[in-house]
Amino acid sequence: MQAIGSVVSHVKLWGVTATVAAVAAVQPAFAEVPAALSQAPQDAQLVFIVPSMSQFSGKLAMLNQNLGLDIPELADALGTFKAETGIGDAMNDAGSAMMVIHDLAGAIDTGEEPDILLILPVTDYAAFIASFQEEGAAPAGAGVTQVTMPDGQAGFARESGGYAILGNKEDAVANFTPGGDAGVIGGRVGSLGAKCLGECDAAVYIDLEALAPTLIPKIDQGIAEINKNMSDAAEMGMMDPAGLEMMNATMSLYAVAGKAVLNSAEGIVFALDISEHGVGITKAANFKADSPVMKYLPGGGGNTASILARLPQSSYIAAAAIDTKAIAITELFEAAMEALPQDNPQMDLYRKSLPMMKQIQQYAGVLYTPDPGALMSGTGAINMLQTYKVDDGTAYMKSAKECITSMNGVEIPMAMPMAPGGQPPVMTYATSYTDNALQLDGVQVDQYSMQMNMPQEMLMQMGPAAGFMTMFTNFNGYAAQTDGYFLSTTTLDQQLMAKGLATGKTGDGLGAGDTLATVREKAIPDGAVAEVYISLGGITETVGPMAMMFGMPAIEAPQDLPPVAIGMGMDGTSTAGRLYVPNDTTRFIIGTVKDMQQQMMGGPGMQQGPGAPPPPF
């Protein structure tokens, strides 16, 4: 920013630092938004807010210490900010700070940096502005005052309701008009967005409705450029015509989805919250009630936690649950199919799966840590147990059998360089299905197999890595249905299927009183319709033995290491998605990286001295 350079650059730096640290419409809800948002103009297209500077600074310091980040600037972020920008003691440290951009759309159109206004809380406006005036200059009055920033650039300032308004253009500062109602922005991001604003430590609000006319043409331009690049690749023989047609249609589908979101949304907020337990990043948006997006977000679903608890507690890599009625997955799938080339063989498989999809009400799946022997052999490395709440278990199982058996012998052209003779390489399915392969606790269990035979051209390009392909393309598992639920495994593990059937009756499985349940309370938004958990402990248990075979140091995770969580919630037209990283997990990651660096660079137990080998990097 030309005229308020140093202050703006440090505000931006503070926001970026917070993000880096994170990686290491119902009126009562609107009342929770920070009162300082009443100072933001109602037509602002972007607002960055820190609801309490001193509280945010304190939490960054706490995070810096708890995670062992050892970043000096985070020990007293507010003090560093004030010292480097020349701000004196007349700023209200406990107050809210904001950065406002009126015309972000214009800046996107022209490619120029937008005009930025800083809104900083003050206890004594004249004393605050004195920090940016020449010694002996007249005290700041009620109008606009010209100031000199620490980097020597010119700026302008005036007072408004206990805040100092700073900007690079005199007319922008002079014409600044507070919105007067914090609830306006709260209303534009919906009930979940307003709650998010009320609980955050820093947030960015964007008026998507105002930006849509500018961003939609940018989407079209980007897709056109991607399609041109793919067409060029096809002309050079790097992609067959059918593959090009499918890729072009897929890109167009992405464009339609992006434009639908922009045409449907009112406002969106990205928020950061920090606690002694973990760090969360939440994205919340509000959509117009009669918009295209809301057609696929009917809401009103059930409890995703309950279906996840039907799967056994055991060491896992990832777990997920989704309410397929609250999010209209089948309708989305059908809309996508209509936009894709209908003569592609893959479309036949999609169409055959539709009867199954339409019966699904809820889904949960867990990727458990595999048996070490299975992992090394590549057979059974993908060790999943999945459960579906369906309208009719018997009908669903029949549809599943028909879908699997109909895939046998189907050939799918691959979007790869043409094979000799001008024909595209194909992937071939080989499937089988056996009724009543065994009985478990009085339940009929069927057995299936599915193999995707990749073209030799692809396997040759992959080289030695092709051996690992089988773990992702070959599945042999069991399928069963009982009490309105369908279960399937991806391995021939009778014990896992038996546990799944038993846990389905008791409901005391994953997330029912374990570490995952504790994380859920802090991580998943209200009105949960989807939740995903990634276990660093399970990942470590899986890849640790393999890493040691390649000379990497041993990695052991604590037994109760909490998972990283991702969730989605809905409340009417308001939606929220959230990423939550527990501090214990971040500490484990940081500690593991430091230990590996120490060992690989000649730490304890490693050869050192003149005869030591050079470091690997």
C-alpha positions in Angstrom: 0.0 0.0 0.0 1.6 3.3 -1.1 0.5 5.7 1.6 0.2 3.8 4.8 2.9 1.3 4.0 4.4 0.3 7.3 1.2 0.0 9.3 -0.6 -1.9 6.6 2.3 -4.2 5.9 2.5 -5.1 9.6 -1.3 -5.7 9.8 -0.9 -8.1 6.8 2.1 -9.7 8.4 0.2 -10.2 11.6 -2.7 -11.9 9.7 -0.2 -14.2 7.9 1.6 -15.0 11.1 -1.7 -16.0 12.7 -2.4 -18.4 9.7 1.1 -19.9 9.9 0.6 -20.4 13.6 -2.6 -22.2 12.9 -1.0 -24.6 10.6 1.9 -25.2 13.2 -30.7 -15.6 10.0 -31.3 -15.6 13.6 -31.0 -12.2 15.4 -29.8 -13.6 18.8 -26.8 -15.1 16.9 -26.0 -11.9 15.2 -25.8 -10.1 18.5 -22.6 -12.2 19.2 -20.6 -10.5 16.5 -17.9 -8.0 17.6 -19.4 -4.6 18.3 -16.5 -3.0 16.4 -18.0 -4.3 13.1 -20.5 -1.4 13.5 -17.5 0.8 12.4 -17.2 -1.1 9.1 -19.0 0.5 6.2 -22.0 -1.5 5.1 -20.7 -1.6 1.5 -17.2 -2.9 2.4 -16.3 -5.8 0.2 -13.5 -7.0 2.6 -13.0 -6.6 6.3 -10.2 -8.1 8.3 -10.9 -7.9 12.0 -9.0 -8.8 15.2 -11.8 -8.5 17.9 -9.3 -7.9 20.7 -5.6 -7.1 19.9 -4.3 -7.9 23.4 -6.2 -11.2 23.6 -5.0 -12.2 20.2 -1.4 -11.3 21.1 -1.7 -13.3 24.3 -3.0 -16.4 22.5 -0.2 -16.2 20.0 2.3 -16.1 22.8 0.6 -19.0 24.5 0.7 -21.0 21.2 4.3 -20.1 20.7 5.3 -21.4 24.1 3.0 -24.5 24.1 4.1 -25.7 20.7 7.8 -24.8 21.2 7.7 -22.7 18.0 10.4 -20.3 19.4 9.3 -17.4 17.1 10.5 -14.3 18.9 7.9 -12.1 17.2 5.0 -14.2 18.7 6.2 -13.8 22.3 4.6 -10.3 22.2 3.0 -9.8 18.8 1.2 -6.7 19.8 4.3 -5.1 21.3 6.3 -5.9 18.2 3.6 -4.4 16.0 3.5 -1.2 18.0 7.2 -0.9 18.1 7.8 -1.4 14.4 5.0 0.9 13.3 5.8 3.7 15.8 2.4 3.5 17.5 2.5 5.0 21.0 0.6 4.1 24.1 -2.6 5.9 23.1 -3.9 2.9 21.2 -6.6 0.8 23.0 -4.8 -2.5 23.2 -7.9 -4.4 24.3 -10.0 -3.0 21.4 -10.7 -4.3 18.0 -8.6 -3.5 14.9 -9.8 -3.7 11.4 -8.6 -3.3 7.8 -11.3 -2.4 5.2 -11.3 -2.5 1.5 -14.3 -0.9 -0.2 -13.7 -1.7 -3.9 -12.0 -5.1 -4.0 -13.8 -5.9 -7.3 -12.2 -2.9 -9.0 -8.8 -3.9 -7.8 -9.3 -7.4 -9.2 -10.4 -6.0 -12.6 -7.5 -3.6 -12.9 -4.9 -5.7 -11.2 -3.9 -2.7 -9.1 -3.5 -2.8 -5.3 -6.8 -1.7 -3.6 -7.3 1.3 -1.4 -7.0 0.2 2.2 -8.4 1.8 5.3 -7.1 0.9 8.8 -9.5 1.3 11.7 -7.6 1.3 15.0 -9.1 1.8 18.5 -7.6 4.7 20.5 -7.9 6.0 24.0 -6.6 9.5 23.0 -6.9 10.3 19.3 -4.7 13.4 19.4 -1.9 11.6 21.3 -2.2 8.6 18.9 -1.9 10.7 15.8 1.1 12.6 17.4 3.1 9.4 16.8 2.8 10.1 13.1 3.3 13.9 13.1 6.4 16.0 12.9 7.6 17.3 16.3 5.8 20.6 17.0 3.0 20.0 14.6 -0.5 21.2 15.6 -2.5 18.6 17.5 -5.0 16.6 15.3 -8.5 18.1 15.3 -11.9 16.9 14.2 -11.2 16.9 10.5 -8.7 15.0 8.3 -5.0 15.3 9.4 -2.1 14.6 7.2 0.4 12.3 8.8 3.8 10.8 8.0 4.2 7.1 8.4 7.4 5.5 9.8 8.6 4.6 6.3 8.3 8.3 5.3 5.2 7.9 3.1 2.3 10.3 3.4 -1.1 9.3 4.8 -4.3 10.8 6.2 -6.2 10.2 9.4 -9.4 11.3 11.3 -11.3 10.2 14.3 -14.6 8.3 14.3 -16.3 7.0 17.4 -13.2 6.2 19.4 -11.3 4.9 16.4 -8.5 6.3 14.2 -9.2 6.0 10.5 -6.0 5.9 8.4 -5.7 5.7 4.7 -3.6 6.8 1.7 -6.2 8.9 0.0 -7.6 12.0 1.7 -11.1 11.7 0.1 -11.4 8.1 1.2 -10.6 9.0 4.8 -12.8 12.1 4.7 -15.8 10.3 3.3 -15.5 7.3 5.6 -18.9 6.4 7.0 -19.4 3.8 9.7 -22.0 1.2 9.0 -23.5 1.7 12.4 -24.9 -1.8 12.8 -22.6 -4.8 13.5 -25.5 -7.2 12.7 -25.5 -6.3 9.0 -22.3 -8.3 8.4 -23.5 -11.0 10.8 -26.7 -11.3 8.7 -24.7 -11.6 5.5 -22.8 -14.6 6.8 -25.8 -16.3 8.5 -26.2 -17.7 12.0 -23.2 -20.0 11.9 -21.0 -17.2 10.4 -22.2 -14.8 13.1 -21.4 -17.3 15.8 -18.0 -17.8 14.2 -17.3 -14.1 14.2 -18.3 -13.9 17.9 -15.9 -16.6 18.9 -12.9 -16.0 16.7 -9.5 -14.3 17.4 -9.2 -13.0 13.9 -11.4 -13.1 10.8 -11.8 -12.0 7.2 -15.2 -11.2 5.8 -15.8 -11.0 2.1 -18.9 -9.8 0.3 -19.2 -12.5 -2.4 -22.5 -11.1 -3.8 -20.7 -7.8 -4.6 -17.7 -9.7 -6.1 -19.7 -12.2 -8.2 -20.0 -10.0 -11.3 -16.2 -9.6 -11.4 -15.2 -13.2 -10.4 -17.5 -15.1 -12.7 -15.8 -13.9 -16.0 -12.5 -14.8 -14.4 -13.7 -18.3 -13.9 -14.7 -18.5 -17.6 -11.3 -17.2 -18.6 -9.4 -19.7 -16.5 -11.4 -22.7 -17.7 -10.9 -21.6 -21.3 -7.2 -21.5 -20.8 -7.1 -24.9 -19.2 -9.2 -26.4 -22.0 -6.9 -24.8 -24.6 -3.9 -26.4 -22.9 -5.6 -29.8 -22.9 -6.5 -29.4 -26.6 -2.9 -28.6 -27.4 -1.9 -31.8 -25.5 -4.4 -33.9 -27.5 -3.0 -32.5 -30.8 0.4 -33.7 -29.7 -0.9 -37.2 -29.1 -0.8 -36.9 -25.3 -4.5 -37.5 -24.9 -7.1 -39.3 -26.8 -10.3 -37.5 -28.1 -12.6 -39.3 -25.7 -10.4 -38.4 -22.8 -10.2 -34.8 -24.0 -14.0 -34.6 -24.3 -14.4 -35.9 -20.7 -11.8 -33.5 -19.3 -13.3 -30.5 -21.1 -16.7 -31.5 -19.7 -15.3 -31.9 -16.2 -13.7 -28.5 -16.3 -17.0 -27.0 -17.5 -18.7 -28.7 -14.6 -16.2 -27.1 -12.2 -17.0 -23.7 -13.7 -20.8 -24.2 -13.4 -20.3 -25.2 -9.7 -18.1 -22.2 -9.0 -20.4 -19.8 -10.7 -23.4 -21.3 -8.9 -21.8 -20.7 -5.5 -21.0 -17.1 -6.5 -24.5 -16.4 -7.7 -26.0 -18.0 -4.6 -23.8 -16.6 -1.8 -24.3 -13.4 0.1 -21.2 -13.2 2.3 -18.4 -15.5 3.6 -16.1 -15.4 6.6 -12.8 -17.1 7.3 -12.0 -17.2 11.0 -9.2 -18.3 13.2 -9.6 -19.3 16.8 -6.8 -20.3 19.2 -7.1 -22.1 22.6 -5.0 -24.1 24.9 -6.4 -27.2 23.3 -6.0 -26.5 19.6 -6.3 -24.2 16.7 -9.4 -23.9 14.4 -10.0 -22.4 11.0 -13.6 -22.0 10.1 -15.2 -21.0 6.8 -18.9 -19.9 7.0 -21.2 -18.6 4.3 -24.8 -17.7 3.9 -26.8 -18.5 0.7 -30.0 -17.0 -0.7 -32.9 -19.2 0.2 -34.1 -19.6 -3.4 -30.6 -20.0 -4.9 -29.2 -22.9 -7.0 -26.9 -24.0 -4.1 -29.7 -24.4 -1.6 -31.4 -26.9 -3.9 -28.6 -29.3 -2.9 -28.4 -28.3 0.8 -31.9 -29.2 2.1 -30.5 -29.8 5.6 -32.6 -31.4 8.3 -30.6 -34.6 8.5 -29.8 -36.9 11.3 -26.8 -37.4 13.6 -23.5 -38.2 11.9 -22.0 -39.1 15.2 -24.4 -42.0 15.7 -23.6 -43.8 12.5 -19.8 -43.4 13.0 -20.3 -45.1 16.4 -21.6 -48.2 14.6 -18.0 -48.9 13.5 -15.6 -50.6 15.9 -13.0 -48.7 17.9 -9.6 -49.7 16.7 -6.4 -48.0 15.4 -7.3 -46.1 12.3 -5.8 -43.8 9.7 -9.0 -41.9 8.7 -12.7 -41.9 9.6 -15.6 -40.1 8.1 -19.4 -39.8 8.3 -21.9 -37.9 6.1 -25.6 -37.3 6.1 -26.5 -37.8 2.4 -30.0 -36.4 2.8 -28.9 -33.1 4.4 -26.4 -32.8 1.6 -28.2 -34.0 -1.6 -25.4 -36.2 -2.8 -27.5 -38.1 -5.3 -29.0 -35.0 -6.8 -25.5 -33.5 -7.2 -24.3 -36.7 -8.8 -27.2 -36.7 -11.3 -26.7 -33.1 -12.2 -23.0 -33.8 -12.8 -23.8 -36.8 -15.0 -26.0 -34.7 -17.2 -23.1 -32.4 -18.0 -20.7 -35.2 -18.9 -20.4 -37.0 -22.3 -23.1 -39.7 -22.3 -21.3 -42.1 -24.5 -18.3 -42.6 -22.3 -18.2 -46.2 -20.8 -17.6 -44.7 -17.3 -21.1 -43.1 -17.5 -22.7 -46.6 -17.7 -21.1 -47.5 -14.4 -22.3 -44.2 -12.9 -25.8 -44.9 -14.1 -25.8 -48.4 -12.7 -24.8 -47.1 -9.2 -27.7 -44.6 -9.0 -30.3 -47.0 -7.7 -27.9 -47.7 -4.8 -27.1 -44.1 -4.1 -30.8 -43.1 -4.0 -31.3 -45.5 -1.1 -28.5 -44.1 1.1 -29.5 -41.9 4.0 -26.2 -41.8 5.9 -22.7 -43.1 5.4 -19.7 -43.8 7.6 -16.4 -45.4 6.8 -13.1 -46.1 8.6 -9.7 -46.8 7.1 -8.1 -48.9 9.8 -4.4 -49.4 10.1 -3.5 -52.5 8.0 -1.7 -55.6 9.1 2.0 -55.1 8.5 2.3 -58.2 6.4 -0.6 -57.0 4.2 0.9 -53.6 3.8 4.2 -55.0 2.6 2.6 -57.4 0.2 0.2 -54.8 -1.1 -2.7 -57.2 -0.6 -5.2 -55.9 1.9 -3.3 -52.6 2.6 -6.6 -50.6 2.2 -8.4 -52.0 5.2 -11.8 -50.3 5.3 -15.1 -51.0 6.9 -18.0 -49.0 5.7 -21.7 -48.8 6.8 -24.7 -47.3 5.0 -28.0 -46.5 6.5 -30.4 -47.4 3.7 -34.1 -47.4 2.9 -34.2 -51.2 2.4 -31.2 -53.4 3.3 -32.3 -56.3 1.1 -32.9 -54.1 -1.9 -29.6 -52.3 -1.5 -27.7 -55.5 -1.2 -29.3 -56.7 -4.4 -28.4 -53.5 -6.2 -24.8 -53.8 -4.9 -24.5 -57.3 -6.3 -25.9 -56.2 -9.7 -23.6 -53.2 -9.9 -20.5 -55.2 -9.1 -21.2 -58.1 -11.4 -22.2 -55.7 -14.3 -18.7 -54.2 -14.1 -16.9 -57.4 -15.1 -15.2 -56.9 -18.4 -16.0 -53.2 -18.8 -13.2 -51.3 -20.5 -12.6 -47.6 -19.7 -10.5 -45.5 -22.1 -7.7 -43.6 -20.2 -6.8 -40.0 -20.8 -3.3 -40.9 -21.8 -1.1 -40.8 -25.0 -2.6 -42.9 -27.7 -1.5 -46.6 -28.0 0.1 -47.9 -31.2 -2.5 -48.1 -33.9 -4.3 -45.0 -32.7 -6.4 -46.6 -30.0 -6.5 -45.1 -26.5 -5.2 -47.3 -23.6 -7.9 -48.9 -21.6 -8.5 -50.0 -18.0 -10.4 -53.2 -17.6 -12.6 -54.3 -14.7 -12.6 -57.9 -13.5 -15.2 -58.6 -10.8 -17.0 -61.5 -9.1 -19.7 -61.9 -6.5 -20.5 -65.0 -4.3 -23.8 -65.2 -2.3 -23.8 -66.5 1.2 -20.0 -67.0 1.5 -20.3 -67.4 5.3 -22.6 -66.8 8.2 -21.7 -64.4 11.1 -23.9 -64.4 14.1 -26.9 -65.5 12.0 -26.3 -62.8 9.3 -25.7 -63.8 5.7 -22.3 -62.5 4.4 -21.5 -62.3 0.7 -18.1 -62.1 -0.8 -17.0 -59.9 -3.7 -13.8 -59.1 -5.7 -13.0 -56.1 -7.8 -9.8 -55.7 -9.8 -8.9 -52.7 -12.1 -6.3 -53.8 -14.6 -4.4 -50.8 -15.6 -3.0 -50.5 -19.2 0.6 -51.5 -19.6 1.5 -48.0 -20.9 0.6 -46.6 -17.5 2.4 -49.3 -15.5 5.5 -48.8 -17.5 5.5 -45.0 -16.9 5.1 -45.7 -13.2 8.2 -47.9 -13.1 8.9 -49.6 -9.7 6.0 -47.7 -8.1 3.6 -49.8 -10.2 3.9 -52.6 -7.6 2.1 -50.4 -5.1 -0.8 -49.9 -7.6 -2.4 -53.1 -6.6 -3.3 -51.9 -3.1 -5.5 -49.2 -4.7 -6.9 -51.3 -7.6 -7.5 -54.8 -6.2 -10.2 -55.4 -3.5 -11.5 -58.6 -2.0 -14.1 -58.1 0.7 -17.3 -59.0 2.4 -20.8 -57.5 2.2 -23.8 -57.9 4.5 -27.0 -56.2 5.5 -28.9 -56.1 8.8 -31.5 -53.9 10.5 -31.5 -51.3 7.7 -27.8 -51.0 7.4 -25.4 -52.3 4.7 -21.8 -53.1 5.7 -18.8 -53.9 3.4 -15.1 -54.5 3.9 -12.2 -54.1 1.4 -10.4 -57.1 2.8 -11.3 -60.7 3.6 -11.2 -60.1 7.3 -14.0 -62.1 9.0 -13.1 -60.7 12.4 -13.5 -57.1 11.2 -16.9 -57.8 9.6 -18.0 -59.6 12.8 -17.0 -56.6 14.9 -18.8 -54.3 12.6 -22.0 -56.3 12.9 -21.7 -56.5 16.7 -20.9 -52.8 17.1 -23.8 -51.8 14.9 -26.1 -53.3 17.6 -24.4 -51.7 20.6 -23.5 -48.3 19.1 -20.4 -48.0 21.3 -17.8 -47.7 18.5 -15.7 -45.0 17.2 -16.4 -41.6 18.7 -18.5 -42.9 21.6 -16.5 -41.7 24.6 -13.0 -41.9 23.1 -10.4 -39.3 22.1 -12.3 -38.6 18.9 -15.4 -37.7 20.9 -13.4 -35.1 22.9 -12.1 -33.6 19.6 -15.6 -33.6 18.1 -16.9 -31.2 20.8 -14.3 -28.6 19.9 -14.0 -29.2 16.1 -17.3 -29.9 14.5 -19.7 -27.0 13.7 -23.3 -26.9 15.0 -25.8 -28.8 12.9 -23.2 -31.4 11.8 -23.8 -33.0 8.4 -20.3 -34.3 7.8 -17.2 -35.1 9.9 -13.8 -36.4 9.0 -10.9 -37.4 11.3 -7.3 -38.0 10.3 -5.2 -39.9 12.9 -1.5 -39.1 12.9 -1.1 -42.0 15.3 -2.6 -44.4 12.8 -0.5 -43.0 10.0 2.6 -43.3 12.0 1.8 -46.9 13.0 1.3 -47.7 9.3 4.3 -46.0 7.6 6.7 -46.2 10.5 7.9 -49.8 9.8 8.3 -49.0 6.1 10.3 -45.8 6.9 12.7 -47.8 9.1 13.3 -50.2 6.2 14.6 -47.2 4.2 16.9 -46.1 7.0 14.6 -43.5 8.5 14.5 -43.1 12.3 11.7 -44.9 14.2 8.6 -42.9 14.8 6.3 -43.6 17.7 3.1 -41.6 18.4 1.5 -41.3 21.8 -1.3 -43.8 22.3 -4.0 -41.2 22.8 -2.9 -38.6 20.2 -6.0 -36.7 19.1 -6.9 -36.6 15.4 -7.1 -33.7 13.1 -10.8 -33.0 12.4 -12.7 -31.5 9.5 -16.4 -30.9 9.8 -19.4 -29.3 8.1 -22.5 -27.9 9.7 -25.8 -26.3 8.5 -28.4 -24.1 10.0 -31.0 -23.1 7.4 -29.2 -21.1 4.7 -26.1 -20.8 6.8 -23.2 -23.3 6.3 -19.9 -23.7 8.0 -16.8 -25.8 7.4 -14.1 -26.2 10.0 -10.5 -27.5 10.2 -9.3 -28.2 13.8 -5.8 -29.2 14.7 -5.2 -30.2 18.4 -2.2 -28.7 20.0 -1.0 -32.2 21.2 -1.0 -33.3 17.5 0.9 -30.2 16.4 3.5 -30.7 19.1 3.9 -34.3 18.0 4.5 -33.2 14.4 7.0 -30.5 15.4 8.8 -32.8 17.8 9.0 -35.6 15.2 10.4 -33.3 12.5 13.0 -31.9 14.9 14.0 -35.5 16.0 14.3 -36.7 12.4 16.4 -33.6 11.4 18.7 -34.1 14.4 19.2 -37.8 13.7 19.7 -37.3 10.0 22.1 -34.4 10.5 24.3 -36.2 13.0 22.4 -36.0 16.3 22.7 -38.3 19.3 23.8 -41.8 18.3 25.0 -40.7 14.9 28.6 -40.8 13.7 30.3 -37.5 14.1 33.8 -36.0 13.7 36.3 -36.0 10.8 35.3 -39.4 9.6 31.6 -38.8 9.5 29.8 -39.0 6.2 28.5 -35.7 4.8 24.9 -34.7 5.7 22.3 -36.0 3.2 21.2 -32.5 2.3 
